[in-house]
């Protein structure tokens, strides 16, 4: 198996995680500043080449009632750009509670508020990818 890249796309920051080659664990990569699309593409291209990525998982923010909001549509547009630019298969994965779980875990771990803001996207990407791996490659 080759590696999977997970993205927790956001307006300001994009959380990034990459699987190991066996598809067992998700490892963090530095969060990417999303305010500049040029910097985002450059960082993504570097990760894709360095880690030999064969699939990209993008967290889809679905409302608790299952409907899609404005951010879901934005993420879908971003995913289409990723597909076109990389020619790598892209899948969506429900990210409904990843940011909430990530923040709660950091609070329980007594992470200071200023540090939480910097790490929440990274941890959300790890949770997103790990849940995908657990569902698709059990055992």
C-alpha positions as CSV (number, residue, x, y, z in Angstrom):
1,X,0.0,0.0,0.0
2,X,1.1,3.5,-0.6
3,X,0.5,6.6,1.5
4,X,-2.7,8.6,2.0
5,X,-2.8,12.3,2.6
6,X,-5.6,13.8,4.7
7,X,-6.5,17.5,4.6
8,X,-8.7,19.4,7.0
9,X,-9.2,22.4,4.8
10,X,-10.1,25.8,6.3
11,X,-10.1,29.5,5.5
12,X,-7.1,30.3,7.5
13,X,-5.3,26.9,8.1
14,X,-5.3,23.5,6.5
15,X,-4.5,20.6,8.8
16,X,-2.4,17.8,7.2
17,X,-1.7,14.2,8.1
18,X,-0.1,11.3,6.2
19,X,-0.6,7.6,6.7
20,X,2.3,5.2,7.1
21,X,2.9,2.9,4.1
22,X,0.9,0.1,5.6
23,X,-2.2,2.2,6.2
24,X,-2.2,1.6,10.0
25,X,-1.4,5.0,11.5
26,X,-1.8,8.7,10.7
27,X,1.1,11.1,11.3
28,X,1.0,14.8,11.6
29,X,2.5,17.2,9.1
30,X,2.9,20.9,9.7
31,X,-0.3,22.9,9.3
32,X,-0.4,24.9,6.1
33,X,-1.4,28.6,6.1
34,X,-4.4,28.7,3.7
35,X,-4.5,32.5,3.2
36,X,-2.3,32.2,0.2
37,X,-3.4,29.6,-2.4
38,X,0.1,29.7,-3.9
39,X,1.7,28.7,-0.6
40,X,-0.9,26.0,-0.1
41,X,-0.3,24.4,-3.5
42,X,3.4,24.6,-3.0
43,X,3.2,22.9,0.4
44,X,0.8,20.2,-0.9
45,X,2.9,19.4,-4.0
46,X,6.0,19.0,-1.8
47,X,4.1,16.6,0.5
48,X,2.7,14.6,-2.4
49,X,6.1,14.1,-4.0
50,X,8.1,13.6,-0.8
51,X,5.6,11.1,0.7
52,X,4.7,9.4,-2.5
53,X,1.0,10.0,-2.0
54,X,-1.5,7.8,-3.9
55,X,-4.8,9.0,-2.4
56,X,-6.1,12.2,-0.9
57,X,-8.8,12.3,1.8
58,X,-10.5,15.7,2.4
59,X,-12.6,16.3,5.4
60,X,-16.2,17.2,4.4
61,X,-17.9,19.4,7.0
62,X,-21.4,18.1,7.2
63,X,-24.0,19.6,9.5
64,X,-25.2,17.4,12.4
65,X,-28.5,16.9,10.5
66,X,-26.6,15.5,7.5
67,X,-27.1,18.6,5.3
68,X,-24.3,20.5,3.6
69,X,-23.6,24.1,4.4
70,X,-21.6,26.8,2.6
71,X,-18.2,25.4,3.9
72,X,-19.1,22.0,2.4
73,X,-19.6,23.5,-1.0
74,X,-16.3,25.4,-0.7
75,X,-14.5,22.2,0.3
76,X,-16.0,20.4,-2.7
77,X,-14.7,23.1,-5.0
78,X,-11.3,22.9,-3.4
79,X,-11.3,19.1,-3.8
80,X,-12.1,19.4,-7.5
81,X,-9.1,21.7,-7.9
82,X,-6.9,19.2,-6.1
83,X,-8.2,16.4,-8.4
84,X,-7.4,18.4,-11.5
85,X,-4.1,19.7,-10.4
86,X,-2.7,16.4,-9.0
87,X,-4.6,13.7,-10.9
88,X,-4.6,11.8,-7.6
89,X,-7.9,10.2,-6.5
90,X,-9.7,12.3,-3.9
91,X,-12.3,11.1,-1.5
92,X,-14.3,12.9,1.1
93,X,-14.6,11.8,4.7
94,X,-17.1,13.0,7.2
95,X,-15.3,15.3,9.6
96,X,-18.3,16.3,11.6
97,X,-16.8,16.2,15.1
98,X,-13.0,16.0,14.4
99,X,-12.3,19.7,15.4
100,X,-14.5,19.4,18.5
101,X,-12.8,16.1,19.6
102,X,-9.4,17.6,18.9
103,X,-10.1,20.7,21.0
104,X,-11.6,18.6,23.9
105,X,-8.5,16.3,23.9
106,X,-6.2,19.3,24.1
107,X,-8.2,20.9,26.9
108,X,-8.1,17.6,28.8
109,X,-4.3,17.5,28.2
110,X,-4.2,21.0,29.6
111,X,-2.9,22.6,26.4
112,X,-2.9,26.4,26.7
113,X,-5.5,28.3,24.7
114,X,-2.8,30.0,22.5
115,X,-1.2,26.6,21.7
116,X,-4.6,24.9,21.0
117,X,-5.4,27.3,18.1
118,X,-2.1,26.4,16.4
119,X,-2.5,22.6,16.8
120,X,-6.3,22.0,16.4
121,X,-6.2,21.7,12.6
122,X,-3.2,19.3,12.8
123,X,-4.9,17.1,15.3
124,X,-8.2,17.2,13.4
125,X,-6.4,16.0,10.3
126,X,-4.9,13.1,12.3
127,X,-8.3,12.1,13.7
128,X,-9.8,12.4,10.2
129,X,-7.2,10.1,8.6
130,X,-7.1,7.7,11.5
131,X,-10.9,7.2,11.3
132,X,-10.6,6.6,7.6
133,X,-7.8,4.1,8.0
134,X,-9.7,2.3,10.8
135,X,-12.8,2.0,8.6
136,X,-11.0,0.9,5.4
137,X,-8.0,-1.1,6.7
138,X,-9.2,-2.8,9.9
139,X,-7.1,-5.2,11.9
